[in-house]
Amino acid sequence: MRTSISQMLSRGASFLALLLCFLASPAMAQDPDPVPPRPGGLRVYLDCQRCDFDFIREQVPSVDYVRDPGVADLHVLVTQQPAGAGGQEYTFQFMGREALTGRADTLRYVTQQTQTDDEVRRGYVRTFGMGLVRYLAYMTDTESVDISFEMPALRERPTSAQEDPWNLWVFRSRMSGSVEGESLERGRALDGSLSASRTTPEFKIDVNFRGEYEWEEFDFEDDEGNTVSRSTSATEVDGSVVAVWSISPHWSWGLSTDTGSDSPSNQRFYLRGGPALEFSFYPYAEASSRQITALYRIGAATFQYEDTTVLNQLAETRPQHSLEISADFRQPWGELVLSVEGSHFLDDISQHRVDLFSNLEIRLFRGFNLDIRGNVARVKDQIYLPLSEVDEVDRLTGRVQLGTDFEYSVNVGFSFTFGSVFNNVVNPRIRTGGFRFF
């Protein structure tokens, strides 16, 4: 009996192995059916909001660029997100349509922080061109296509963090100033920042420092007709450190702290910090095209105020926490960004804040795009408001934050384009968008 069972198991295993081999054979592959060459050039809809479109058309003229994805053979969606070294990661999603339906590829191009704009655009044009090769093979009009390969120059370069003299650290600095004025108003401003970051697949850290100073002076007439000058100024200084550790394709946790001063908010000094935990409903690897996350933060905040607050405080330390749920989808139909965040002080839930933000860019039908942006906030956590009355000049110029129960803004726009679907020709002579008669 035992022999019979062993024979049956052996035969069953053999049958399963043959079945797996059969399913894995080329005859059972899920690749799309062969496509006969189609007359004419490859029609490409390039869906990229931050690309130099004129330069792409000049460098890759062997396809027909169309303005409507409905008539395209190939839809190329380009998205981007910050890379670890301070550059950008461009993701090119090639999606076949019509006779090429079912054929898809994804290529990525990562820029360096030190690259110029010209170097960046040449890099993503090269990536775009490489992705087109597979689809150009299905077109009969390929006489204008020329593919060449060059031997890369031999050079020594770091291949790992251990061989990198900077150990993957990237530093950035910025400084700017401005002066402006007219007969009755003068102003000057100075701001700068310094940051450092290090990013690996398992860990990243960001350190940032920023400062800003603004000064304005106004001339006006008093009730007696005399010219009076009034000046106002505002200073903001802050620094932050954020460290994040990867747990799994869906989980990460981190620590954050920030400190500084904010005179418009009556804060001579503040210090906030605590741990955070985030869950991503989609794997983080898909963040360039779709992402839904839930982020929970808990910690404490210490404040020292310039003036006594409406709660009769000159200094205080408060525990607080927040939960933020956000979604970001970048697809051929457009982009949708939604986020809602709620926070409150743990010792008094009545002192809370709720923010809702949305941004919808959608292609409703051929040539018609709709753009809706908005945010609304319930504000009940302004514990820093000064007890004394705000000066009229500061109130009018917005130098001091005023008390409120809510904030909102809405922006709605649309665009409609019609006419020829072809968009191949580049003519840089006298930019018509800025041409005017004097």
Residue pairs with C-beta under 8 A, 6 or more apart in sequence:
22 28
31 102
32 96
32 100
32 101
32 102
32 103
35 99
35 100
35 138
36 138
37 138
37 139
37 140
38 73
38 99
38 138
38 139
38 140
39 140
39 141
40 64
40 139
40 140
40 141
41 62
41 63
41 64
41 139
41 141
42 62
42 63
42 64
42 73
42 74
42 132
42 135
42 136
42 138
42 139
43 63
43 64
43 66
43 71
43 72
43 73
43 74
44 63
44 64
44 65
44 66
44 72
44 73
44 74
44 76
44 132
45 65
45 66
45 67
45 68
45 69
45 72
45 74
45 75
45 76
46 53
46 56
46 65
46 76
46 78
46 128
47 69
47 75
47 76
47 77
47 78
47 332
48 76
48 77
48 78
50 78
50 80
51 78
51 121
51 124
52 121
54 426
54 428
55 121
55 125
56 121
56 125
56 128
57 65
57 423
57 424
57 425
57 426
58 426
59 122
59 125
59 129
60 125
60 128
60 129
60 132
61 144
61 424
62 136
62 142
62 144
62 145
63 132
63 136
64 422
64 424
65 422
65 423
65 424
66 72
66 421
66 422
66 423
67 367
67 417
67 420
67 421
67 422
67 423
68 366
68 367
68 421
69 75
69 97
69 332
69 363
70 366
71 421
72 97
72 98
73 96
73 97
73 98
73 99
73 100
73 135
73 139
74 94
74 95
74 96
74 97
74 100
74 132
74 135
75 94
75 95
75 96
75 97
75 332
76 92
76 93
76 94
76 95
76 128
76 131
77 92
77 93
77 95
77 289
77 330
77 331
77 332
78 90
78 91
78 92
78 93
78 124
78 128
79 90
79 91
79 93
79 288
79 289
79 330
80 88
80 89
80 90
80 91
80 288
81 88
81 89
81 91
81 287
81 288
82 88
82 89
83 89
83 110
83 111
83 199
84 168
84 170
84 197
84 198
84 199
84 200
84 204
85 112
85 113
85 168
85 170
85 199
86 112
86 113
86 170
86 172
86 197
87 110
87 111
87 112
87 113
87 115
88 110
88 111
88 120
89 108
89 109
89 110
89 111
89 288
90 108
90 109
90 110
90 111
90 124
90 127
91 106
91 107
91 108
91 288
91 289
92 106
92 107
92 108
92 109
92 124
92 127
92 128
92 131
93 104
93 105
93 106
93 289
94 103
94 104
94 105
94 106
94 107
94 131
94 132
94 134
94 135
95 104
95 332
96 102
96 103
96 104
96 135
99 138
100 135
100 138
103 134
103 135
105 131
105 134
107 127
107 130
107 131
108 127
109 123
109 124
109 126
109 127
111 119
111 120
111 123
113 170
113 172
115 123
133 147
136 142
136 145
158 164
158 165
161 167
161 168
161 200
167 198
168 198
168 199
168 200
169 196
169 197
169 198
170 196
170 197
170 198
171 194
171 195
171 196
172 193
172 194
172 195
172 196
173 192
173 193
173 194
173 195
174 192
174 193
174 194
175 191
175 192
176 190
176 191
176 192
177 188
177 189
177 190
177 191
178 188
178 189
179 187
179 188
180 186
180 187
180 188
181 187
183 219
184 218
184 219
184 220
185 216
185 217
185 218
185 219
186 216
186 217
187 214
187 215
187 216
187 217
188 214
188 215
189 212
189 213
189 214
189 215
190 212
190 213
191 210
191 211
191 212
191 213
192 210
192 211
193 208
193 209
193 210
193 211
194 208
194 209
194 210
195 206
195 207
195 208
195 209
196 206
196 207
197 204
197 205
197 206
197 207
198 204
198 205
199 205
201 246
202 245
202 246
203 243
203 244
203 245
203 246
204 243
204 244
205 241
205 242
205 243
205 244
206 240
206 241
206 242
207 239
207 240
207 241
208 239
208 240
208 241
209 238
209 239
210 236
210 237
210 238
210 239
211 235
211 236
211 237
211 238
212 235
212 236
212 237
213 233
213 234
213 235
214 233
214 234
214 235
215 231
215 232
215 233
216 231
216 232
216 233
216 397
217 229
217 230
217 231
217 232
218 229
218 230
218 231
218 393
219 227
219 228
219 229
220 227
220 228
220 230
221 227
221 228
222 228
230 393
232 391
232 393
232 394
232 397
232 399
233 263
233 399
234 263
234 264
234 399
235 261
235 263
236 260
236 261
236 262
236 263
236 264
237 260
237 261
238 258
238 259
238 260
238 261
238 262
239 258
239 259
239 260
240 256
240 257
240 258
240 259
241 256
241 257
241 258
242 254
242 255
242 256
243 254
243 255
243 256
244 252
244 253
244 254
245 252
245 253
245 254
246 252
246 284
247 253
249 280
249 283
249 284
249 285
250 279
250 280
250 281
250 283
250 284
251 277
251 278
251 279
251 280
252 277
252 278
252 280
252 284
253 275
253 276
253 277
253 278
254 275
254 276
254 278
255 273
255 274
255 275
255 276
256 273
256 274
256 276
256 297
256 299
257 271
257 272
257 273
257 274
258 271
258 272
258 273
259 269
259 270
259 271
259 272
260 269
260 270
261 267
261 268
261 269
261 270
262 270
263 306
264 398
264 399
264 400
264 401
265 384
265 401
266 305
266 306
266 307
266 309
266 384
266 385
266 386
266 400
266 401
267 303
267 304
267 305
267 306
267 384
268 304
268 305
268 306
269 302
269 303
269 304
270 301
270 302
270 303
270 304
271 301
271 302
272 299
272 300
272 301
272 302
273 299
273 300
274 297
274 298
274 299
274 300
274 321
275 297
275 298
275 299
276 295
276 296
276 297
276 298
277 295
277 296
278 293
278 294
278 295
278 296
279 293
279 294
280 287
280 291
280 292
280 293
281 292
281 293
281 294
282 290
282 291
282 292
284 291
287 328
288 330
289 329
289 330
289 331
290 328
290 329
290 330
290 331
291 326
291 327
291 328
291 329
292 325
292 326
292 327
292 328
293 324
293 325
293 326
293 327
294 323
294 324
294 325
295 323
295 324
295 325
295 326
296 321
296 322
296 323
297 321
297 322
297 323
297 324
298 319
298 320
298 321
298 322
299 319
299 320
299 321
300 317
300 318
300 319
300 320
301 317
301 318
301 320
302 315
302 316
302 317
303 313
303 315
303 316
303 317
303 318
303 383
303 384
304 314
304 315
305 313
305 314
305 315
305 384
305 386
306 386
307 386
307 387
307 388
308 314
308 386
308 387
308 388
309 383
309 384
309 385
309 386
309 387
310 383
310 385
310 386
310 387
310 403
311 383
312 387
313 383
316 383
318 345
318 346
318 347
318 383
319 345
319 346
319 347
320 343
320 344
320 345
320 346
321 343
321 344
321 346
322 341
322 342
322 343
323 341
323 342
323 343
324 339
324 340
324 341
324 342
325 339
325 340
325 341
326 337
326 338
326 339
326 340
327 336
327 337
327 338
327 339
328 335
328 336
328 337
329 335
329 336
329 337
332 363
333 362
333 363
334 360
334 361
334 362
334 363
334 369
335 359
335 360
335 361
336 359
336 360
336 361
336 362
337 357
337 358
337 359
337 360
338 357
338 358
338 359
339 355
339 356
339 357
339 358
340 354
340 355
340 356
340 357
341 354
341 355
342 352
342 353
342 354
342 355
343 352
343 353
343 354
343 381
344 350
344 351
344 352
344 353
344 381
345 351
345 352
345 381
345 383
350 380
351 380
351 381
351 383
352 378
352 380
352 381
353 377
353 378
353 379
353 380
353 381
354 377
354 378
355 375
355 376
355 377
356 375
356 376
356 377
357 374
357 375
358 372
358 373
358 374
358 375
359 372
359 373
360 370
360 371
360 372
360 373
361 369
361 370
361 371
362 369
362 370
363 369
364 370
367 416
367 417
367 418
368 414
368 415
368 416
369 414
369 415
369 416
370 412
370 413
370 414
371 411
371 412
371 413
371 414
371 415
372 410
372 411
372 412
372 413
373 409
373 410
373 411
373 412
374 408
374 409
374 410
374 411
375 407
375 408
375 409
376 406
376 407
376 408
377 406
377 407
377 408
378 405
378 406
379 404
379 405
379 406
379 407
380 405
382 401
382 403
382 404
384 401
385 401
385 402
385 403
386 400
390 400
390 402
391 400
393 399
394 400
395 402
